[in-house]
Amino acid sequence: MYFEWRDLTINDMFSYSCKNWGGRTALVYGDQRFTYFQLQREVLELTQAFKNLGIQKGTRMAYLFDGKPEWIYLFYAALNLGAILVPLNLTWVGREIEQGLRLTDSEVLVMIEEMRGKDFVSILNNQFSELREANRDELRIERLPKLKKIITMSSAGKRYSFSYDFHEVKASGRNYNAQKLLASSQQVRPGDECVYVLTSGSSGFPKPVIHTHNSLLCGVANGADCHDIHQEDRVLHIAPTYHVAGIVMLLMPHLRGAIIHIDDFFEPESAMRLIETEKLTVMWGFEVHYLMMKRHPRYEAYDISSLERVVIGNSPGSYEEIKSIGIPHHGNAYGCTENGGAHSHFPYRERFDEYRKKYSNGKIMPFIETKIVDPETGNVLGINEMGEICSRGPGLFKEYYKMPEETAASIDEDGFWHSGDYGWVDEKGFLYYRGRIKDTVKTGGENVSAREVEVVLEAETPWVNTAIVVGVPDAQWGEAVVAMVEIKPGASVTEDELKNSCKGLMAGYKIPKRYIFVQSSEWIVTPTGKFDKKALRLKAMDILGIQE
């Protein structure tokens, strides 16, 4: 595993895989199947095409792309030239797309025309009036002076004056010289920047996180080793293309010669049908993806028993329901954009440890140094003591793009990045994530981790399906702990019963003072699918009749 990332680039990795497993299937999309050799030809054609357009080492290329083969061509082709990719969130509106492009100084935008009825061309036209009269060869947008080229892929074959056509661009690279392109890709070095991933945050606009080829490959190789990825695997890729998991789950199977099955978007029945038909063995997803399959009315009609391993981010409260699907390895993980999503993953070889499989977020990866510190004093804490999770190592990001103050504030003098997350490490090196430090309730002078209380409600009581804990103003306590809870189907419980059930499971000051019962449709989530704690707190205050 060490030799799969140290002093290598993603170009080196992909080139080796094509040479080693050239005739094996690398990618499946609907009825289209590509061997590693076939995929490499598509990539090299687009590499030459991008070179013809003047894209070179250091060019910042943003993209708005869903899960199509062209996204994968784009990814590898840009990195072949030493360009830097900037994934943009497909759920963003025009103002947010503009912010993402401006924050990263993007020079090129490659985009799909539309996705599930969302018209990106209209969104850009509405955001930038200059585009209506723009010439693609002389693109000038006043608020985006760095952006010089737009390339659009239209499934309907439409052309736009402000944009190059993706298919025409790609065809211009048809007469490539493979030997020259592969040789020039070796000019890219392991420490070169390769991607600016905009972190998803519910407060403030995301920060561009800079990863190098080597920092990404370190996490990818660790993950492949942890989840025992091998060349016979058939991996379902449903991670968003703009999420660090989308990048990792593209690279991880290709590192080991496995097959990636991609789709435009996740739909539970379509996913189950694909798992059954193609006998898929590995899948990534948040807990919601697995729960959507398990709770689907036609779940019993599909055979998904081929799934052996899942990479998952979930809470202990949903563990038993997901476990009932029958997947042997429940690979719970903890990671952030800054550490490539690869701080700790639950290893396949540890799958018989039922307790840690349910309650932990996996084992700390090799080469990742971890310390837990008191967030107020900075003192290093011991085993099983809860504090802020900090890490350093070769998988850590380089910096935030053009944000030196934010970078300096997040990395201490010893080189440890402070995540802002609460958690602890046990005696065997397993990490337990329990929420954000800022996601605490200060009640009666005590700090209460909202996630810790949520885990108790979801995993230790028989009634709660989902719990979100917030702090609301309280005259006596400063803040009162309040739990919004969604009850399991068919269950019935009162507020007093919930309070009594928490006694003995946690200190009295942590037990919620009030419970608000909600339906699944009432949760408020961010565009990336996370619970919007700010909005939910305001909702709880409104329900309880409390003013700020």
C-alpha positions in Angstrom: 0.0 0.0 0.0 2.9 2.4 0.9 4.2 2.0 -2.7 0.8 2.9 -4.2 1.0 6.5 -3.2 4.5 7.6 -2.0 6.2 9.8 -4.6 3.5 9.1 -7.2 0.9 11.2 -9.0 -2.6 10.3 -10.0 -1.3 10.2 -13.6 1.2 7.5 -12.5 -1.5 5.6 -10.8 -3.9 5.6 -13.8 -1.1 4.9 -16.3 0.0 1.9 -14.3 -3.5 0.5 -14.0 -4.1 0.8 -17.7 -0.8 -1.0 -18.4 -1.4 -3.7 -15.8 -5.1 -4.3 -16.3 -5.6 -3.0 -19.8 -8.1 -5.6 -21.0 -10.2 -5.6 -17.9 -13.3 -3.6 -17.5 -12.7 -0.2 -15.9 -16.0 1.6 -16.2 -19.7 0.8 -16.8 -22.4 3.4 -17.5 -25.7 2.0 -18.6 -25.0 -0.1 -21.7 -21.5 1.4 -22.2 -18.5 -0.6 -21.0 -14.9 0.5 -21.2 -11.8 -1.5 -20.6 -8.8 0.3 -19.0 -7.3 0.6 -22.5 -10.5 2.0 -24.0 -10.9 4.5 -21.1 -7.3 5.6 -21.5 -7.9 6.3 -25.2 -10.9 8.5 -24.4 -8.8 10.3 -21.7 -5.8 10.8 -24.1 -8.1 12.2 -26.8 -9.5 14.8 -24.4 -6.0 15.5 -23.0 -4.9 16.5 -26.5 -8.1 18.5 -27.1 -7.6 20.4 -23.9 -3.9 21.0 -24.8 -5.1 22.4 -28.2 -7.3 24.9 -26.2 -4.2 26.2 -24.3 -4.9 24.3 -21.1 -1.7 23.6 -19.3 0.0 23.0 -16.0 -1.6 25.3 -13.3 -4.8 26.1 -15.3 -7.7 26.1 -12.9 -10.6 24.2 -14.5 -13.9 24.2 -12.8 -16.6 21.7 -13.6 -20.3 21.2 -13.2 -20.8 17.5 -14.1 -22.9 14.6 -12.9 -21.9 11.0 -13.0 -21.2 10.4 -16.6 -18.2 8.9 -18.4 -17.2 12.3 -19.7 -16.7 13.4 -16.1 -14.0 10.7 -15.7 -12.4 11.6 -19.1 -12.3 15.2 -17.9 -10.8 14.3 -14.5 -7.9 12.3 -15.8 -7.3 14.4 -18.9 -7.0 17.7 -16.9 -4.6 16.1 -14.4 -2.5 14.7 -17.3 -1.7 18.3 -18.3 -1.1 19.4 -14.7 -4.3 21.5 -14.6 -6.1 22.0 -11.3 -9.7 20.8 -11.0 -12.4 22.8 -9.2 -15.5 20.7 -8.6 -18.7 22.9 -8.3 -21.8 21.9 -6.4 -24.6 20.9 -8.8 -27.2 22.1 -6.3 -25.9 25.6 -6.3 -27.8 28.6 -7.8 -26.2 31.2 -10.0 -25.0 33.4 -7.2 -23.2 30.5 -5.6 -21.7 29.2 -8.8 -20.3 32.7 -9.3 -18.8 32.7 -5.8 -17.2 29.4 -6.4 -15.6 30.5 -9.6 -14.4 33.8 -8.1 -13.0 32.3 -4.9 -10.9 29.8 -7.0 -9.9 32.2 -9.8 -11.2 29.6 -12.2 -10.0 30.1 -15.8 -12.1 27.4 -17.5 -15.6 26.1 -16.8 -16.7 22.7 -18.2 -20.3 22.0 -17.7 -23.3 19.9 -18.6 -26.2 21.7 -20.2 -28.8 20.5 -17.8 -29.5 17.9 -15.1 -32.9 16.6 -14.1 -34.7 19.7 -15.4 -32.1 22.1 -14.0 -30.9 24.3 -16.9 -27.3 25.4 -16.2 -27.1 27.5 -19.4 -30.1 29.5 -18.3 -28.7 29.9 -14.8 -25.4 31.3 -16.2 -27.3 33.6 -18.7 -29.4 35.0 -15.9 -26.3 35.5 -13.7 -24.1 37.0 -16.3 -25.9 39.3 -18.8 -22.6 39.5 -20.9 -23.1 35.9 -22.0 -26.0 36.6 -24.3 -23.8 38.5 -26.7 -20.5 36.8 -25.9 -18.1 35.2 -28.3 -16.5 32.0 -27.0 -13.1 33.1 -28.3 -13.2 36.5 -26.6 -15.1 35.7 -23.4 -15.2 38.6 -20.9 -17.3 38.6 -17.7 -16.8 41.7 -15.6 -17.3 40.0 -12.3 -15.1 37.0 -13.3 -12.1 38.5 -15.0 -10.1 35.2 -14.7 -12.7 33.1 -16.6 -11.7 32.8 -20.2 -13.4 29.7 -21.6 -16.6 27.8 -21.1 -17.2 24.3 -22.5 -20.7 22.9 -22.6 -21.8 19.3 -23.1 -25.3 19.3 -24.6 -27.2 16.0 -24.8 -29.6 17.7 -27.4 -26.7 18.9 -29.6 -27.3 22.6 -28.9 -24.6 25.2 -29.5 -24.0 28.4 -27.6 -22.1 31.4 -28.9 -20.3 31.9 -25.5 -19.3 28.3 -25.2 -17.2 25.6 -26.9 -19.1 22.3 -27.6 -17.6 19.5 -25.5 -17.9 16.8 -28.2 -16.4 19.1 -30.8 -13.5 19.9 -28.5 -12.9 16.3 -27.7 -13.0 15.3 -31.4 -10.2 17.9 -32.0 -7.8 15.7 -30.0 -8.4 12.5 -32.1 -5.0 12.6 -33.7 -3.1 12.5 -30.4 0.3 10.9 -30.0 -0.1 8.6 -27.0 3.6 8.3 -26.3 4.2 12.1 -26.2 1.1 12.7 -24.0 2.0 10.0 -21.5 5.6 11.3 -21.4 4.5 14.9 -20.8 2.1 13.8 -18.0 5.3 12.7 -16.2 6.2 16.4 -15.9 3.5 16.6 -13.2 5.1 16.1 -9.8 3.5 14.4 -6.7 3.5 17.6 -4.7 1.7 19.6 -7.5 -1.7 20.9 -6.7 -4.4 18.9 -8.5 -7.8 19.9 -7.0 -9.5 22.7 -5.1 -12.4 21.1 -3.2 -14.9 23.7 -1.9 -15.8 22.5 1.6 -19.5 22.3 2.4 -20.5 24.3 5.4 -23.8 25.4 6.8 -22.3 28.7 8.0 -20.5 30.9 5.6 -19.5 30.1 2.0 -17.2 27.1 1.6 -13.4 27.5 1.6 -11.3 26.1 -1.3 -9.2 23.2 0.1 -6.1 22.5 -1.9 -5.0 18.9 -2.4 -2.0 17.6 -4.2 -1.7 14.5 -6.2 0.2 12.8 -3.3 -2.2 14.0 -0.5 -5.2 12.5 -2.3 -3.4 9.3 -3.3 -2.4 8.7 0.3 -6.0 8.6 1.5 -7.1 6.6 -1.6 -4.4 3.9 -1.0 -5.3 3.8 2.7 -9.0 3.4 1.9 -8.3 0.7 -0.7 -6.3 -1.3 1.8 -8.8 -0.8 4.6 -11.8 -2.0 2.6 -9.8 -4.7 0.8 -10.5 -3.4 -2.7 -9.2 -5.8 -5.4 -9.4 -6.3 -9.1 -12.4 -8.5 -9.0 -14.5 -5.8 -7.2 -17.4 -4.1 -8.9 -18.0 -0.8 -7.2 -21.2 1.3 -7.3 -20.2 5.0 -7.5 -23.0 7.3 -6.3 -20.9 9.9 -4.5 -21.4 13.5 -5.8 -18.8 14.5 -8.3 -18.2 17.7 -6.3 -17.6 15.9 -3.0 -14.2 14.6 -1.9 -15.8 11.2 -1.6 -16.7 11.4 -5.3 -13.0 11.8 -6.2 -11.8 9.1 -3.7 -14.4 6.6 -4.9 -13.3 7.2 -8.5 -9.6 6.6 -7.7 -9.9 3.8 -5.2 -11.2 1.1 -7.5 -8.9 2.2 -10.4 -5.9 2.0 -8.1 -6.6 -1.8 -7.7 -7.9 -2.6 -11.2 -11.6 -2.9 -10.2 -14.7 -1.8 -12.1 -16.7 1.4 -11.4 -20.4 1.5 -12.2 -21.6 5.1 -12.4 -25.0 6.7 -12.8 -26.3 10.2 -13.2 -27.8 10.3 -9.8 -28.9 8.0 -6.9 -32.3 6.5 -7.1 -32.9 3.5 -4.6 -34.7 1.1 -6.9 -32.3 1.8 -9.8 -29.4 1.2 -7.4 -30.8 -2.1 -6.2 -31.5 -3.2 -9.8 -27.9 -2.5 -10.7 -26.5 -4.3 -7.7 -28.6 -7.4 -8.6 -27.9 -7.3 -12.3 -24.2 -6.6 -12.1 -23.5 -8.5 -8.9 -21.9 -5.4 -7.4 -19.6 -6.0 -4.4 -18.8 -2.6 -2.9 -20.8 0.6 -2.4 -20.2 4.0 -0.9 -23.0 6.0 0.7 -24.3 8.0 3.6 -26.7 6.2 5.9 -29.7 7.8 4.0 -28.8 5.9 0.8 -28.9 2.5 2.5 -32.0 3.4 4.5 -33.8 4.5 1.2 -33.1 1.1 -0.3 -34.1 -0.8 2.9 -37.3 1.2 3.2 -38.2 1.0 -0.4 -41.6 -0.7 -1.0 -40.0 -3.1 -3.5 -36.8 -3.8 -1.4 -37.8 -7.5 -1.0 -38.1 -7.9 -4.8 -34.3 -7.4 -5.3 -31.4 -9.7 -4.5 -28.5 -7.4 -3.3 -26.7 -10.1 -1.5 -23.6 -9.7 -3.7 -22.8 -6.5 -1.7 -19.9 -7.5 0.6 -18.5 -4.2 1.8 -19.8 -0.7 2.2 -18.1 2.6 2.8 -20.5 4.5 5.0 -20.9 7.5 7.2 -23.6 6.7 9.7 -24.6 7.0 13.3 -25.0 4.1 15.7 -28.8 4.8 15.7 -29.2 3.5 12.1 -26.7 0.7 12.4 -29.2 -2.1 13.2 -31.5 -1.3 10.4 -28.7 -1.1 7.8 -27.2 -4.2 9.2 -30.4 -6.0 8.5 -29.7 -5.6 4.8 -27.1 -8.4 5.4 -23.9 -6.7 4.2 -21.0 -8.4 6.1 -18.7 -5.4 6.3 -20.1 -2.1 7.6 -17.2 0.2 6.9 -18.1 3.3 8.9 -15.7 6.2 8.2 -14.7 9.6 9.5 -13.1 12.2 7.3 -13.2 15.8 6.2 -12.4 17.5 2.9 -9.2 18.7 4.5 -7.9 15.2 5.1 -9.2 13.7 1.9 -12.1 12.0 3.7 -9.6 9.5 5.0 -8.8 10.0 8.7 -10.3 6.7 9.9 -12.2 3.9 8.2 -13.5 0.6 9.7 -11.2 -2.1 8.3 -12.6 -5.2 6.6 -10.3 -7.4 8.7 -11.9 -6.0 11.9 -15.5 -6.8 10.8 -16.1 -9.3 13.6 -15.8 -6.6 16.3 -19.5 -5.8 16.5 -19.3 -3.1 19.2 -16.7 -1.0 17.4 -18.4 -1.6 14.1 -21.6 0.0 15.5 -20.2 2.8 17.7 -16.9 3.8 16.2 -16.0 5.6 13.0 -13.2 3.2 12.2 -9.6 2.8 12.9 -7.1 5.6 12.4 -5.4 5.1 9.0 -1.7 4.5 8.6 0.5 7.6 8.3 -2.2 9.7 10.0 -1.0 11.1 13.3 -3.9 11.9 15.6 -4.2 13.8 18.9 -7.2 14.8 20.9 -6.9 18.2 22.7 -9.0 20.1 25.1 -10.6 22.8 22.8 -10.3 25.4 25.5 -6.8 24.8 26.9 -5.1 23.1 24.0 -3.8 20.4 26.3 -3.4 16.9 24.8 -5.9 14.4 26.3 -5.6 10.7 26.9 -7.2 7.5 25.7 -11.0 7.6 25.8 -11.0 11.3 26.7 -13.3 13.5 24.5 -11.9 16.6 22.9 -11.1 18.1 19.5 -9.9 15.7 16.8 -6.5 16.9 15.3 -4.4 15.3 12.6 -1.3 15.6 10.6 0.3 13.5 7.9 0.9 13.2 4.1 -2.9 13.0 3.4 -3.6 16.4 4.8 -4.5 19.3 2.6 -1.9 21.9 1.6 -3.8 25.1 2.5 -7.0 27.1 1.8 -6.6 28.8 -1.6 -5.7 32.5 -1.0 -6.8 32.3 2.6 -3.6 32.5 4.7 -5.3 33.6 7.9 -7.9 30.8 7.8 -5.1 28.3 7.0 -2.9 29.6 9.9 -5.8 29.5 12.3 -6.6 25.9 11.5 -3.0 24.4 11.7 -1.0 24.6 14.9 2.7 25.1 15.3 3.3 21.4 15.3 1.6 20.9 12.0 -1.7 19.4 13.3 -4.9 20.5 11.6 -7.7 21.3 14.1 -10.9 19.8 12.7 -13.4 21.5 15.0 -14.9 18.1 15.6 -15.5 16.4 19.0 -14.4 12.8 19.5 -12.0 10.4 21.2 -9.7 7.5 20.5 -9.9 4.2 22.3 -7.1 1.9 23.4 -7.1 0.0 20.1 -6.8 3.1 17.9 -10.5 3.4 16.9 -11.9 6.9 16.6 -15.3 8.0 17.8 -16.7 11.1 16.2 -19.4 12.9 18.2 -20.2 16.1 16.4 -18.8 19.7 16.0 -17.3 21.6 18.8 -19.4 24.6 17.8 -22.4 22.2 17.9 -22.4 22.3 21.7 -24.9 23.5 24.2 -23.7 25.6 27.1 -26.1 24.8 29.9 -25.6 25.7 33.5 -21.9 26.3 32.9 -21.4 22.8 31.3 -20.6 22.0 27.7 -22.9 19.4 26.1 -22.0 17.8 22.8 -25.1 17.7 20.8 -24.0 14.6 18.9 -23.3 12.7 22.0 -26.9 13.2 23.1 -28.2 12.3 19.6 -26.2 9.0 19.6 -27.7 8.0 23.0 -31.2 8.7 21.8 -30.8 7.0 18.5 -28.8 3.9 19.7 -29.7 3.4 23.3 -33.5 4.0 23.3 -35.9 1.7 21.4 -38.1 4.4 19.9 -36.0 7.1 18.2 -35.2 6.9 14.5 -33.4 10.3 14.2 -32.5 12.9 16.8 -31.2 16.4 16.3 -30.2 18.2 19.5 -30.0 22.0 19.7 -29.6 24.7 22.4 -32.3 27.3 22.9 -32.2 30.4 25.2 -33.2 29.6 28.8 -33.5 32.1 31.6 -32.3 29.6 34.2 -29.7 27.6 32.4 -28.4 30.1 29.8 -29.2 27.5 27.2 -31.5 24.5 27.5 -30.8 21.2 25.7 -33.7 20.4 23.3 -34.1 17.3 21.2 -36.1 17.1 18.0 -36.9 13.4 17.4 -38.4 11.4 14.7 -39.9 8.2 16.1 -39.5 4.8 14.5 -42.5 3.5 12.4 -45.0 1.9 14.7 -43.4 3.1 17.9 -45.1 5.3 20.5 -43.4 7.2 23.3 -44.0 10.2 25.5 -41.7 13.0 26.5 -41.5 11.8 30.0 -40.6 8.3 28.9 -37.8 9.7 26.8 -36.5 11.7 29.7 -36.6 8.7 32.1 -34.9 6.4 29.5 -31.9 8.8 29.4 -31.3 8.6 33.1 -28.2 6.4 33.8 -27.1 6.7 30.2 -25.7 10.2 30.5 -25.2 12.9 33.1 -28.3 14.8 34.2 -27.3 18.1 32.7 -27.0 16.4 29.2 -30.6 15.0 29.2 -32.8 17.2 27.0 -35.2 19.5 28.9 -37.7 19.3 26.1 -38.5 17.0 23.2 -40.1 18.0 19.9 -41.7 15.2 17.9 -41.3 15.6 14.1 -42.1 13.7 10.9 -39.4 12.7 8.4 -40.7 15.2 6.0 -40.2 18.1 8.5 -36.4 17.9 8.7 -34.5 20.8 7.1 -31.3 19.8 5.2 -28.5 21.7 3.4 -27.9 21.2 -0.3 -25.4 18.5 0.5 -27.9 16.5 2.5 -26.7 17.4 6.0 -29.2 18.5 8.7 -29.3 22.3 8.8 -28.8 22.9 12.5 -29.2 26.6 12.3 -32.6 26.3 10.6 -33.7 23.5 12.9 -32.8 25.5 16.0 -34.9 28.4 14.8 -37.7 26.0 14.0 -37.5 24.5 17.6 -37.6 28.0 19.1 -40.6 28.9 17.0 -42.4 25.7 18.1 -41.6 26.4 21.8 -42.4 30.1 21.5 -38.9 31.2 22.5 -37.3 34.5 21.4 -33.6 34.9 20.8 
